[in-house]
Amino acid sequence: MQLTTIVTEPWTDYGLVDSGHGRKLERYGRFRFIRPEPQAMWAPASTNWEADGDFIGASDEDGGGKWHLSRDVPRGGWHMRWEEVRFTAQNTPFRHLAFFPDMAPQWSWMRDRTAEGDEVMNLFGYTGVGTLALAAKGARLTHVDASKKSVEAAKANAFLSDMADRPIRWMVDDAAKFAAREVRRERRYDGIFLDPPKFGRGPNGETWRLEEHLPALIADCRALLDDKSKFLVLTVYAIRMSALAIGELLRQAQKRVENGLSPQTDVKEAQSFFDISAEGVIDAESALDDAQRALAQLTAGEPRAVKQLREQIPLALPQPALPEAWVGSALQDNYDLRATHWTIRDGGRSSRHRAPPAS
């Protein structure tokens, strides 16, 4: 297996300034931050690191810790840019800044292989910077993340990037379950990229463990691609999982497809229909949230609670109960027809009183 090292080059709003002794100094826009980096075992180039914030990590490698920020750092975040994509960076409790700058080489690599109209799926899409990077090239995206808050942040970044009208499906869902359902639907994609965490939970409490669940997910992803598809990009930030292990996993997934051993689902047909119905509920809730935000903008205030439909709504029968009466009632209560009727009457009246053209 051939391994190729990809280096994240700095851009206007980001750069790695220095690293060493288990830490790294990075530039995020106008701010500089120090974060833990266990693999930076060398000595830094400089011992004088000036930063606007420092994340002091816990003793274990799996997370935990706290930011120590200067008063100049906006707690609500600040705007940054990568190519056409504008987004909000923010110091999160998870030591990162609401996006992953080391993904930039992968975004560029995929953009070079993406054409307008390509169907691309981003699993574990987080705040959507990668999604928008490919949407800017004209691709049709499916963005999946279990965190509703992350998907809302991705939508906000789409608005900030002037891409709110791009063809993007925003899905709040468990990535592994969603991919399995797409396989059952016999969907295909021109490209799939995913950046799974070491551990996570789905919207309904599903548990994700990288070493346990990644092989099945990769098999499903490969089943969603065909010989005309362009890429499957997997990135993993886990010290225990090497590039050799990831490469072998992808190679075996490819071999299974070549040998006709497509992944077999162990979920019953009824479960499949249930999952699809649950996805419809999620879509409806997302549409309701969008409508409420639009209403709040129009009325300059938060909308009140939406009243629930009554279980039994009385329907009054027309009297007499004849088909002609039903038709007459429908025509009389159709406001579009009534508006058209009055428009025609007003138009005729105005034409009768209009002065004749000068001869």
C-alpha positions in Angstrom: 0.0 0.0 0.0 1.4 3.4 -1.0 1.0 6.2 1.5 1.0 9.8 0.5 1.5 12.7 2.9 -0.9 15.6 2.3 0.1 18.9 3.9 -2.5 21.6 4.9 -1.2 24.8 3.4 -2.0 28.0 5.1 -4.6 30.4 3.7 -5.6 34.0 4.4 -7.7 33.1 7.5 -5.7 30.1 8.9 -2.2 29.0 9.4 -0.1 26.7 11.7 2.3 29.1 13.3 4.4 26.6 15.4 4.1 23.3 17.2 6.0 21.1 19.7 6.1 19.7 23.2 2.5 18.3 22.7 1.0 21.6 21.7 0.4 23.7 18.5 0.0 27.5 17.9 -2.5 28.3 15.2 -3.8 31.5 13.5 -7.6 31.7 13.1 -8.4 35.0 11.4 -7.1 37.8 13.6 -6.7 35.5 16.7 -4.1 33.0 17.7 -4.8 30.0 19.9 -2.8 27.2 21.6 -4.3 23.7 21.5 -3.0 20.3 22.6 -1.4 18.1 19.9 -0.2 14.8 21.4 1.7 13.9 18.2 3.8 17.1 18.3 6.7 15.4 20.2 9.4 17.7 18.9 10.6 21.0 20.3 8.9 24.1 19.0 10.7 26.6 16.8 10.1 29.4 19.3 9.6 29.5 23.0 7.8 32.8 22.9 4.2 32.0 21.9 1.8 34.9 22.1 -1.8 33.8 21.9 -5.4 35.0 22.5 -6.4 31.8 24.0 -5.1 28.5 25.4 -6.9 25.2 25.7 -5.7 23.3 28.8 -6.6 19.7 28.1 -7.5 17.0 30.6 -5.0 14.2 31.3 -6.7 11.7 28.9 -6.5 11.9 25.1 -10.3 11.5 24.6 -11.1 15.1 25.4 -12.0 17.3 28.3 -10.4 20.6 29.4 -11.1 24.3 29.3 -10.4 27.3 27.2 -8.6 30.3 28.8 -9.4 33.2 26.5 -8.5 36.9 26.5 -11.3 39.4 26.7 -10.8 40.3 23.0 -12.1 36.9 21.7 -15.8 37.1 20.9 -17.6 34.3 22.8 -20.2 34.1 20.1 -17.7 33.6 17.3 -16.3 35.5 14.4 -16.4 35.1 10.6 -13.8 33.4 8.5 -13.4 32.4 4.9 -12.1 29.5 2.8 -12.4 30.1 -0.9 -16.1 30.9 -1.6 -17.2 29.7 1.8 -17.8 32.0 4.7 -18.5 30.5 8.2 -18.4 31.2 11.9 -15.4 30.1 14.0 -15.9 29.7 17.7 -14.1 28.2 20.7 -15.9 25.0 21.6 -15.7 22.9 24.7 -14.2 20.2 22.6 -10.9 22.1 22.0 -11.6 22.8 18.3 -13.1 25.9 16.7 -16.3 24.7 15.0 -14.5 23.5 11.9 -11.4 21.4 11.0 -8.8 23.3 9.0 -6.8 20.1 8.3 -9.7 19.1 6.0 -8.8 21.8 3.5 -6.6 19.6 1.3 -9.5 17.0 1.1 -11.9 19.8 0.1 -9.6 20.9 -2.7 -9.0 17.4 -3.9 -12.8 16.6 -4.0 -13.6 19.9 -5.7 -11.2 19.1 -8.5 -13.2 15.9 -9.2 -16.7 17.3 -8.7 -18.8 18.5 -11.6 -22.1 20.5 -11.6 -25.0 18.3 -10.7 -23.0 15.6 -9.0 -24.7 13.9 -6.1 -22.5 14.0 -3.0 -23.1 13.0 0.6 -21.3 14.3 3.6 -21.7 12.1 6.7 -20.9 13.6 10.1 -21.1 16.9 8.3 -20.8 19.1 11.4 -21.0 22.8 10.6 -21.0 22.3 6.9 -17.8 23.9 5.7 -17.0 20.9 3.5 -20.6 20.6 2.3 -20.5 24.3 1.2 -17.1 23.8 -0.4 -18.6 21.3 -2.8 -21.9 23.1 -3.2 -19.9 26.0 -4.5 -18.9 23.8 -7.4 -22.5 23.1 -8.3 -22.8 19.7 -6.6 -26.1 18.5 -5.0 -25.3 17.7 -1.4 -26.8 15.5 1.3 -25.5 16.8 4.7 -26.0 14.4 7.6 -25.2 15.0 11.3 -26.8 13.7 14.5 -26.6 17.1 16.2 -29.5 19.4 15.4 -27.3 22.3 16.7 -24.6 21.5 14.3 -27.0 21.3 11.3 -28.5 24.6 12.3 -24.9 26.1 12.4 -24.3 24.6 8.9 -27.5 26.3 7.6 -26.3 29.6 9.1 -23.0 29.2 7.4 -24.9 28.5 4.1 -26.7 31.8 4.6 -23.5 33.6 5.4 -21.9 32.2 2.2 -24.9 33.2 0.1 -25.7 29.6 -0.6 -29.0 29.1 1.3 -30.7 28.4 -2.0 -28.2 25.7 -3.1 -29.6 22.1 -3.5 -28.6 20.8 -0.1 -30.6 18.2 2.0 -30.0 19.0 5.6 -30.6 15.8 7.6 -30.5 15.6 11.4 -30.0 11.8 11.7 -27.7 9.0 12.8 -25.1 8.8 10.0 -24.8 5.0 10.0 -28.6 4.4 10.0 -29.1 7.0 7.3 -26.5 5.3 5.1 -28.1 1.9 5.6 -31.5 3.3 4.6 -30.0 4.8 1.5 -28.6 1.3 0.6 -32.1 -0.2 1.0 -33.5 2.6 -1.2 -30.9 1.7 -3.9 -29.6 5.2 -4.0 -26.3 6.1 -5.6 -23.9 9.0 -5.2 -21.1 10.4 -7.3 -19.0 10.9 -4.1 -19.2 10.4 -0.4 -16.9 11.9 2.3 -17.1 11.3 6.1 -15.1 12.4 9.1 -16.5 10.2 11.9 -15.6 10.9 15.6 -14.1 8.3 17.9 -17.3 8.3 20.0 -20.7 9.9 19.5 -24.4 9.7 20.0 -27.3 9.8 17.5 -30.4 12.0 17.9 -32.3 9.2 19.5 -29.5 8.1 21.8 -27.7 5.8 19.4 -24.1 5.0 20.3 -21.3 5.3 17.9 -17.9 3.7 18.5 -15.3 4.1 15.8 -13.6 0.8 16.0 -16.9 -1.1 16.4 -19.1 0.6 13.8 -16.8 2.0 11.1 -16.5 -1.3 9.0 -20.2 -1.6 8.4 -20.6 2.0 7.6 -17.8 1.9 5.0 -19.4 -1.2 3.5 -22.7 0.7 3.1 -20.9 3.8 1.7 -19.2 1.6 -0.9 -22.6 0.1 -1.9 -23.9 3.6 -2.6 -21.1 4.1 -5.2 -20.8 2.5 -8.7 -18.1 2.4 -11.4 -19.0 6.0 -12.4 -18.6 7.4 -8.9 -15.6 9.6 -8.3 -14.5 9.3 -4.7 -15.0 7.9 -1.2 -13.0 10.0 1.2 -12.6 8.9 4.9 -10.7 11.0 7.4 -10.2 9.8 11.0 -8.6 11.7 13.8 -7.7 8.9 16.2 -4.3 8.2 17.5 -5.0 4.4 17.8 -6.1 4.1 14.2 -3.3 4.3 11.6 -3.5 5.1 7.9 -2.6 1.4 7.2 -5.6 0.2 9.1 -7.9 2.6 7.4 -6.5 1.8 4.0 -7.0 -2.0 4.5 -10.6 -1.4 5.6 -11.3 0.5 2.4 -9.5 -2.1 0.3 -11.6 -4.9 1.7 -14.8 -2.9 1.2 -13.8 -2.5 -2.5 -13.0 -6.2 -2.8 -16.4 -7.2 -1.4 -18.2 -5.2 -4.0 -16.0 -6.6 -6.8 -16.8 -10.1 -5.7 -20.6 -9.4 -5.5 -20.7 -9.5 -1.7 -22.9 -6.5 -1.2 -23.6 -5.6 2.5 -26.6 -7.5 3.9 -29.0 -5.6 6.1 -30.2 -7.4 9.3 -33.1 -5.1 9.8 -36.6 -6.3 9.1 -38.7 -4.7 6.4 -41.0 -3.2 9.0 -38.0 -1.5 10.7 -37.1 -0.1 7.3 -40.5 1.5 6.9 -40.3 2.8 10.5 -37.0 4.4 9.8 -38.3 6.1 6.7 -41.3 7.4 8.6 -39.1 8.7 11.4 -37.0 10.5 8.8 -40.2 12.2 7.5 -40.9 13.4 11.0 -37.4 14.9 11.2 -37.9 16.6 7.9 -41.3 18.0 9.0 -39.8 19.3 12.3 -36.9 20.9 10.3 -39.4 22.6 8.0 -41.4 23.9 11.0 -38.2 25.4 12.5 -37.5 27.1 9.2 -41.0 28.5 9.0 -40.9 29.7 12.6 -37.6 31.5 11.9 -39.1 33.1 8.8 -42.2 34.2 10.8 -40.0 35.7 13.5 -38.2 37.8 10.9 -41.4 39.0 9.4 -43.1 39.9 12.7 -39.9 41.0 14.6 -40.7 38.7 17.4 -40.8 35.1 18.5 -43.8 33.1 17.3 -46.2 31.8 19.8 -46.7 28.1 20.4 -48.5 26.4 17.4 -51.9 25.1 18.4 -52.5 21.4 17.9 -55.2 20.2 15.6 -58.3 18.9 17.3 -58.8 15.2 17.1 -62.4 15.6 16.0 -63.4 18.4 13.7 -67.1 18.6 13.0 -68.0 18.8 9.3 -71.3 20.5 8.5 -73.2 18.8 5.6 -74.8 21.2 3.1 -78.6 21.2 3.0 -80.1 19.8 1.1 -77.6 16.9 0.9 -77.4 16.8 -2.9 -74.3 16.7 -5.1 -75.3 20.0 -6.7 -75.4 21.6 -3.2 -71.8 20.3 -2.5 -70.6 21.8 -5.7 -72.3 25.1 -5.1 -70.9 25.3 -1.5 -67.4 24.6 -2.8 -67.7 27.3 -5.5 -69.1 29.8 -3.0 -66.4 29.2 -0.4 -63.5 29.2 -2.9 -61.8 32.6 -2.3 -59.6 32.4 -5.3 -62.7 32.1 -7.6 -64.5 34.9 -5.8 -61.4 37.1 -6.1 -61.2 36.4 -9.8 -64.9 37.2 -10.2 -64.6 40.6 -8.5 -61.5 41.3 -10.5 -63.3 40.7 -13.7 -66.3 42.9 -12.6 -64.0 45.7 -11.5 -62.1 45.4 -14.7 -65.2 45.6 -16.8 -66.5 48.6 -14.9 -63.2 50.5 -15.2 -63.1 49.8 -19.0 -66.6 51.2 -19.4 -65.7 54.5 -17.7 -62.3 54.8 -19.3 -62.0 57.8 -21.6 -61.7 57.0 -25.3 -58.3 57.3 -26.9 -57.6 60.6 -28.6 -58.1 60.5 -32.3 
